Amino acid sequence: MNLITKRHLDVFHVVHPKASRAEATTYNKHFGPDPGVIDHIFVERSATGRLKPLACDVIFRTVAPDSVWASDHFGLVAKIRVGK
């Protein structure tokens, strides 16, 4: 991850700089031990004037009414402004 984060910003942590590990995790513990944050949305650091993270949230954290999970991962959704 260090190679990626040298040139890129993790959008979730830009939008939620004080988020705990539990708030940021994207692995569904229902399917096994929690390896932590395994899904990311990145923007290039050099493009921060052109790509501005506005919002980012972890989705699909709850089981559906039919007791089926969307995935073994929670999803990430982001809103990013493009342009100056």
Secondary structure as the mmCIF struct_conf table of DSSP 4:
data_model
#
loop_
_struct_conf.conf_type_id
_struct_conf.id
_struct_conf.beg_label_comp_id
_struct_conf.beg_label_asym_id
_struct_conf.beg_label_seq_id
_struct_conf.end_label_comp_id
_struct_conf.end_label_asym_id
_struct_conf.end_label_seq_id
HELX_RH_AL_P HELX_RH_AL_P1 ASN A 2 ARG A 7
STRN STRN1 HIS A 8 ASP A 10
HELX_RH_AL_P HELX_RH_AL_P2 VAL A 11 VAL A 15
TURN_TY1_P TURN_TY1_P1 PRO A 17 LYS A 18
HELX_RH_AL_P HELX_RH_AL_P3 ARG A 21 ALA A 24
STRN STRN2 TYR A 27 TYR A 27
HELX_RH_3T_P HELX_RH_3T_P1 LYS A 29 PHE A 31
BEND BEND1 GLY A 32 PRO A 33
STRN STRN3 PHE A 42 GLU A 44
HELX_RH_3T_P HELX_RH_3T_P2 ARG A 45 ALA A 47
TURN_TY1_P TURN_TY1_P2 THR A 48 ARG A 50
STRN STRN4 LEU A 51 ILE A 59
BEND BEND2 THR A 62 THR A 62
TURN_TY1_P TURN_TY1_P3 PRO A 65 ASP A 66
BEND BEND3 SER A 67 SER A 67
BEND BEND4 ALA A 70 ALA A 70
BEND BEND5 ASP A 72 ASP A 72
STRN STRN5 HIS A 73 HIS A 73
STRN STRN6 GLY A 75 VAL A 82
#
